Amino acid sequence: MFTLFACPKPFTRPHIEVIQRNAIRSWTLLEPRPEILLLGDDAGVPEIAHEMGIRHLPQVAKNEYGTPLIRDLLRQAENASAH
């Protein structure tokens, strides 16, 4: 078993939403289904996680410009992952 994790962009622009939704949905179709984690609290992320039955970790450390910090994403994914 393995874990996939992502910190999606906000789901506010239609073409970005389609691309991200398709990618995330494709992960849910893998066999065996991996553990999937979505990180961040940007617009639409909690809703997509809920809709697709994916674990959501909303609290992500960001720099002064609002960019998520990779070290925090990696730390959280490792700590939250069962695999």
DSSP file (Angstrom, degrees, kcal/mol; ACC not computed):
  #  RESIDUE AA STRUCTURE BP1 BP2  ACC     N-H-->O    O-->H-N    N-H-->O    O-->H-N    TCO  KAPPA ALPHA  PHI   PSI    X-CA   Y-CA   Z-CA
    1    1 A M              0   0    0      0, 0.0     2,-0.3     0, 0.0    32,-0.1   0.000 360.0 360.0 360.0 153.2    0.0    0.0    0.0
    2    2 A F        -     0   0    0     31,-0.1    33,-2.3     2,-0.0     2,-0.4  -0.932 360.0-123.5-144.7 168.4    1.1    3.6   -0.6
    3    3 A T  E     -a   35   0A   0     -2,-0.3     2,-0.4    31,-0.2    33,-0.2  -0.943  13.4-164.4-119.2 135.1    0.0    7.1    0.1
    4    4 A L  E     -a   36   0A   0     31,-3.0    33,-2.5    -2,-0.4     2,-0.3  -0.936  14.8-179.5-110.1 140.2   -0.5   10.0   -2.3
    5    5 A F  E     +a   37   0A   0     -2,-0.4     2,-0.3    31,-0.2    33,-0.2  -0.989   4.8 174.0-140.1 152.8   -0.7   13.5   -1.0
    6    6 A A  E     -a   38   0A   0     31,-1.9    33,-3.0    -2,-0.3    -2,-0.0  -0.988  29.5-145.7-152.0 156.0   -1.3   16.9   -2.6
    7    7 A C        -     0   0    0     -2,-0.3    33,-0.1    31,-0.2    31,-0.1  -0.826  37.4-154.4-121.5  86.9   -1.8   20.5   -1.8
    8    8 A P        -     0   0    0      0, 0.0    34,-0.2     0, 0.0     3,-0.1  -0.153  15.3-109.8 -66.7 155.8   -4.2   21.6   -4.6
    9    9 A K        -     0   0    0      1,-0.2    11,-0.0     7,-0.1    33,-0.0  -0.328  57.2 -72.7 -68.0 163.5   -4.5   25.2   -5.9
   10   10 A P    >   -     0   0    0      0, 0.0     2,-1.3     0, 0.0     3,-0.6  -0.333  40.2-127.3 -58.6 143.6   -7.8   26.9   -5.0
   11   11 A F  T 3  S+     0   0    0     32,-3.5    33,-0.0     1,-0.2    -2,-0.0  -0.399  79.1 109.0 -88.9  57.4  -10.7   25.5   -7.0
   12   12 A T  T 3   +     0   0    0     -2,-1.3    -1,-0.2     1,-0.1     3,-0.1   0.609  59.8  66.3-110.6 -17.3  -11.7   29.0   -8.2
   13   13 A R  S <> S-     0   0    0     -3,-0.6     4,-2.6     1,-0.1     3,-0.4  -0.933  78.4-135.4-109.9 128.0  -10.8   28.9  -11.9
   14   14 A P  H  > S+     0   0    0      0, 0.0     4,-2.2     0, 0.0     5,-0.2   0.852 102.1  46.4 -52.4 -45.0  -12.8   26.5  -14.1
   15   15 A H  H  > S+     0   0    0      1,-0.2     4,-2.0     2,-0.2     5,-0.1   0.874 113.6  49.0 -70.3 -33.6   -9.9   25.0  -16.0
   16   16 A I  H  > S+     0   0    0     -3,-0.4     4,-2.7     2,-0.2     5,-0.3   0.901 110.3  52.3 -67.4 -40.6   -7.8   24.5  -12.9
   17   17 A E  H  X S+     0   0    0     -4,-2.6     4,-2.8     1,-0.2     5,-0.2   0.922 109.8  48.2 -60.6 -44.6  -10.8   22.8  -11.2
   18   18 A V  H  X S+     0   0    0     -4,-2.2     4,-2.5    -5,-0.2     5,-0.2   0.937 113.3  47.0 -62.4 -47.3  -11.3   20.4  -14.1
   19   19 A I  H  X S+     0   0    0     -4,-2.0     4,-2.1     2,-0.2    -2,-0.2   0.939 117.3  41.8 -60.8 -49.1   -7.6   19.5  -14.2
   20   20 A Q  H  X S+     0   0    0     -4,-2.7     4,-2.8     2,-0.2     5,-0.3   0.912 113.8  51.6 -68.3 -42.0   -7.3   19.0  -10.4
   21   21 A R  H  X S+     0   0    0     -4,-2.8     4,-2.7    -5,-0.3     5,-0.2   0.924 111.1  48.6 -60.1 -44.5  -10.6   17.2  -10.1
   22   22 A N  H  X S+     0   0    0     -4,-2.5     4,-2.2    -5,-0.2    -1,-0.2   0.907 112.5  48.2 -63.2 -42.2   -9.6   14.7  -12.9
   23   23 A A  H  X S+     0   0    0     -4,-2.1     4,-1.4    -5,-0.2    -2,-0.2   0.949 114.5  44.7 -63.2 -49.1   -6.2   14.0  -11.3
   24   24 A I  H  X S+     0   0    0     -4,-2.8     4,-1.4     1,-0.2     3,-0.3   0.920 112.8  51.1 -63.9 -43.9   -7.6   13.4   -7.8
   25   25 A R  H  X S+     0   0    0     -4,-2.7     4,-0.8    -5,-0.3     3,-0.3   0.900 105.5  56.7 -60.0 -40.1  -10.5   11.3   -9.2
   26   26 A S  H >< S+     0   0    0     -4,-2.2     3,-0.6     1,-0.2     4,-0.4   0.855 103.2  54.8 -61.9 -33.2   -7.9    9.2  -11.1
   27   27 A W  H >< S+     0   0    0     -4,-1.4     3,-1.1    -3,-0.3    -1,-0.2   0.870 103.0  55.9 -66.4 -35.4   -6.1    8.4   -7.9
   28   28 A T  H 3< S+     0   0    0     -4,-1.4    -1,-0.2    -3,-0.3    -2,-0.2   0.687 103.5  56.2 -70.8 -15.9   -9.3    7.1   -6.3
   29   29 A L  T << S+     0   0    0     -4,-0.8    -1,-0.2    -3,-0.6    -2,-0.2   0.513  80.0 114.0 -93.3  -6.2   -9.6    4.6   -9.2
   30   30 A L  S <  S-     0   0    0     -3,-1.1    -3,-0.0    -4,-0.4     0, 0.0  -0.358  71.3-107.5 -65.0 145.8   -6.2    3.0   -8.7
   31   31 A E  S    S+     0   0    0      1,-0.2     2,-0.1     2,-0.1    -2,-0.1  -0.988 109.9  28.1-123.7 125.4   -6.3   -0.6   -7.6
   32   32 A P  S    S-     0   0    0      0, 0.0    -1,-0.2     0, 0.0    -2,-0.1   0.624 109.1-121.1 -68.8 153.2   -5.6   -1.2   -4.8
   33   33 A R        -     0   0    0     -2,-0.1    -2,-0.1    -5,-0.1    -5,-0.1  -0.440  27.7-137.7 -66.8 126.7   -6.8    2.2   -3.8
   34   34 A P        -     0   0    0      0, 0.0     2,-0.4     0, 0.0   -31,-0.2  -0.338  25.6 -95.0 -77.0 164.3   -4.0    4.2   -2.2
   35   35 A E  E     -a    3   0A   0    -33,-2.3   -31,-3.0    -2,-0.1     2,-0.4  -0.674  47.0-158.5 -72.3 133.4   -4.4    6.3    0.9
   36   36 A I  E     -a    4   0A   0     -2,-0.4    19,-1.2   -33,-0.2     2,-0.4  -0.974  11.5-172.2-124.1 131.1   -5.0    9.9   -0.4
   37   37 A L  E     -ab   5  55A   0    -33,-2.5   -31,-1.9    -2,-0.4     2,-0.5  -0.984   6.6-163.4-122.8 130.4   -4.4   13.0    1.6
   38   38 A L  E     -ab   6  56A   0     17,-2.4    19,-2.8    -2,-0.4     2,-0.3  -0.967  14.8-161.8-110.9 127.4   -5.4   16.5    0.5
   39   39 A L  E     + b   0  57A   0    -33,-3.0     2,-0.1    -2,-0.5    21,-0.1  -0.827  40.4  43.4-110.9 146.5   -3.7   19.3    2.4
   40   40 A G        -     0   0    0     17,-2.4    19,-0.2    -2,-0.3    17,-0.1  -0.196  65.3-113.1 110.1 162.1   -4.6   23.0    2.7
   41   41 A D        +     0   0    0     17,-0.1     3,-0.1    19,-0.1    -1,-0.1   0.084  60.3 138.0-119.5  21.1   -7.6   25.2    3.3
   42   42 A D  S >  S-     0   0    0    -34,-0.2     3,-2.0     1,-0.2   -33,-0.0  -0.231  70.4 -65.0 -65.9 160.8   -7.8   26.9   -0.1
   43   43 A A  T 3  S+     0   0    0      1,-0.3   -32,-3.5     2,-0.1    -1,-0.2  -0.177 120.2   5.3 -51.0 125.7  -11.2   27.4   -1.7
   44   44 A G  T 3> S+     0   0    0    -34,-0.2     4,-2.5    -3,-0.1    -1,-0.3   0.149  96.9 105.7  90.2 -18.7  -12.8   24.1   -2.7
   45   45 A V  H <> S+     0   0    0     -3,-2.0     4,-2.4     1,-0.2     5,-0.2   0.944  82.0  45.5 -64.1 -48.9  -10.2   21.7   -1.1
   46   46 A P  H  > S+     0   0    0      0, 0.0     4,-2.3     0, 0.0    -1,-0.2   0.908 114.4  50.0 -60.3 -38.8  -12.4   20.7    1.9
   47   47 A E  H  > S+     0   0    0      2,-0.2     4,-2.8     1,-0.2    -2,-0.2   0.903 111.0  47.4 -66.6 -42.1  -15.4   20.2   -0.4
   48   48 A I  H  X S+     0   0    0     -4,-2.5     4,-2.4     2,-0.2    -1,-0.2   0.916 111.6  51.5 -65.2 -42.9  -13.5   18.0   -2.9
   49   49 A A  H  X>S+     0   0    0     -4,-2.4     5,-3.1    -5,-0.2     4,-0.6   0.936 113.8  44.1 -59.4 -46.2  -12.0   15.9   -0.1
   50   50 A H  H ><5S+     0   0    0     -4,-2.3     3,-1.0    -5,-0.2    -2,-0.2   0.936 112.7  51.7 -63.4 -46.8  -15.4   15.3    1.4
   51   51 A E  H 3<5S+     0   0    0     -4,-2.8    -1,-0.2     1,-0.3    -2,-0.2   0.867 117.1  38.5 -58.2 -39.2  -17.0   14.6   -2.0
   52   52 A M  H 3<5S-     0   0    0     -4,-2.4    -1,-0.3    -5,-0.2    -2,-0.2   0.366 111.7-114.1 -97.8   4.8  -14.4   12.0   -3.0
   53   53 A G  T <<5 +     0   0    0     -3,-1.0     2,-0.4    -4,-0.6    -3,-0.2   0.899  65.2 148.4  66.4  41.2  -14.0   10.5    0.5
   54   54 A I      < -     0   0    0     -5,-3.1    -1,-0.2    -6,-0.2     2,-0.2  -0.857  53.5-107.1-112.1 142.4  -10.5   11.6    0.9
   55   55 A R  E     -b   37   0A   0    -19,-1.2   -17,-2.4    -2,-0.4     2,-0.4  -0.457  36.0-153.9 -68.0 136.7   -8.8   12.6    4.1
   56   56 A H  E     -b   38   0A   0    -19,-0.2   -17,-0.2    -2,-0.2   -19,-0.0  -0.955  16.6-170.7-120.9 130.2   -8.3   16.3    4.5
   57   57 A L  E     +b   39   0A   0    -19,-2.8   -17,-2.4    -2,-0.4    19,-0.0  -0.909  10.3 179.9-116.8  99.4   -5.6   18.1    6.5
   58   58 A P        +     0   0    0      0, 0.0     2,-0.7     0, 0.0   -17,-0.1   0.798  53.4  83.2 -77.6 -29.9   -6.5   21.8    6.5
   59   59 A Q        +     0   0    0    -19,-0.2     2,-0.4   -18,-0.1     0, 0.0  -0.657  52.5 162.8 -85.3 113.4   -3.8   23.4    8.6
   60   60 A V        -     0   0    0     -2,-0.7     2,-0.1   -21,-0.1   -19,-0.1  -0.996  38.3-120.1-130.8 131.0   -0.6   24.1    6.5
   61   61 A A        -     0   0    0     -2,-0.4     8,-2.7     8,-0.2     2,-0.3  -0.445  36.0-169.7 -66.9 140.1    2.2   26.4    7.5
   62   62 A K  B     -C   68   0B   0      6,-0.3     2,-0.0    -2,-0.1    -1,-0.0  -0.912  19.0-118.4-130.9 157.2    2.7   29.2    4.9
   63   63 A N    >   -     0   0    0      4,-2.3     3,-2.0    -2,-0.3    -1,-0.0  -0.189  50.7 -81.6 -82.1-175.6    5.3   31.8    4.3
   64   64 A E  T 3  S+     0   0    0      1,-0.3    -1,-0.1     2,-0.1    -2,-0.0   0.638 131.2  53.6 -65.6 -13.2    4.6   35.6    4.4
   65   65 A Y  T 3  S-     0   0    0      2,-0.1    -1,-0.3     3,-0.0     0, 0.0   0.407 120.5-105.3 -99.0  -0.2    3.2   35.4    0.8
   66   66 A G  S <  S+     0   0    0     -3,-2.0    -2,-0.1     1,-0.3     0, 0.0   0.561  72.0 144.3  88.2   9.2    0.7   32.7    1.6
   67   67 A T        -     0   0    0      1,-0.1    -4,-2.3     0, 0.0    -1,-0.3  -0.690  55.2-113.6 -82.7 128.3    2.7   29.9   -0.1
   68   68 A P  B     -C   62   0B   0      0, 0.0     2,-0.5     0, 0.0    -6,-0.3  -0.325  29.0-119.5 -60.2 141.3    2.5   26.5    1.6
   69   69 A L    >>  -     0   0    0     -8,-2.7     4,-2.1     1,-0.2     3,-0.6  -0.736  12.2-147.5 -87.1 123.3    5.8   25.4    3.1
   70   70 A I  H 3> S+     0   0    0     -2,-0.5     4,-2.9     1,-0.3     5,-0.3   0.878  96.6  58.8 -58.9 -40.3    7.0   22.1    1.5
   71   71 A R  H 3> S+     0   0    0      1,-0.2     4,-2.0     2,-0.2    -1,-0.3   0.872 108.1  46.6 -60.1 -35.0    8.7   21.0    4.8
   72   72 A D  H <> S+     0   0    0     -3,-0.6     4,-2.8     2,-0.2     5,-0.2   0.900 110.9  51.4 -73.5 -39.8    5.3   21.2    6.6
   73   73 A L  H  X S+     0   0    0     -4,-2.1     4,-2.5     2,-0.2     5,-0.2   0.941 113.4  45.2 -58.9 -47.2    3.5   19.4    3.8
   74   74 A L  H  X S+     0   0    0     -4,-2.9     4,-2.4     2,-0.2     5,-0.2   0.908 113.6  49.6 -63.9 -42.7    6.0   16.5    3.9
   75   75 A R  H  X S+     0   0    0     -4,-2.0     4,-2.5    -5,-0.3    -2,-0.2   0.936 113.7  45.1 -62.8 -47.0    6.0   16.4    7.7
   76   76 A Q  H  X S+     0   0    0     -4,-2.8     4,-2.7     2,-0.2     5,-0.2   0.920 112.9  50.1 -65.3 -43.1    2.2   16.3    7.9
   77   77 A A  H  X S+     0   0    0     -4,-2.5     4,-1.6    -5,-0.2    -1,-0.2   0.918 113.1  47.0 -61.8 -42.6    1.9   13.7    5.1
   78   78 A E  H  < S+     0   0    0     -4,-2.4    -2,-0.2    -5,-0.2    -1,-0.2   0.925 115.4  45.1 -65.1 -43.5    4.5   11.5    6.8
   79   79 A N  H  < S+     0   0    0     -4,-2.5    -2,-0.2    -5,-0.2    -1,-0.2   0.858 118.1  42.8 -68.8 -35.1    2.8   11.8   10.2
   80   80 A A  H  < S+     0   0    0     -4,-2.7    -1,-0.2    -5,-0.2    -2,-0.2   0.690  93.2 100.7 -85.0 -19.5   -0.7   11.3    8.9
   81   81 A S     <  -     0   0    0     -4,-1.6   -78,-0.0    -5,-0.2    -4,-0.0  -0.420  55.3-160.0 -74.4 138.3    0.1    8.4    6.6
   82   82 A A              0   0    0     -2,-0.2    -1,-0.1     1,-0.1    -4,-0.1   0.528 360.0 360.0 -87.0  -7.7   -0.6    4.9    7.6
   83   83 A H              0   0    0    -48,-0.0    -1,-0.1    -5,-0.0   -80,-0.1   0.384 360.0 360.0-122.2 360.0    1.8    3.6    5.0
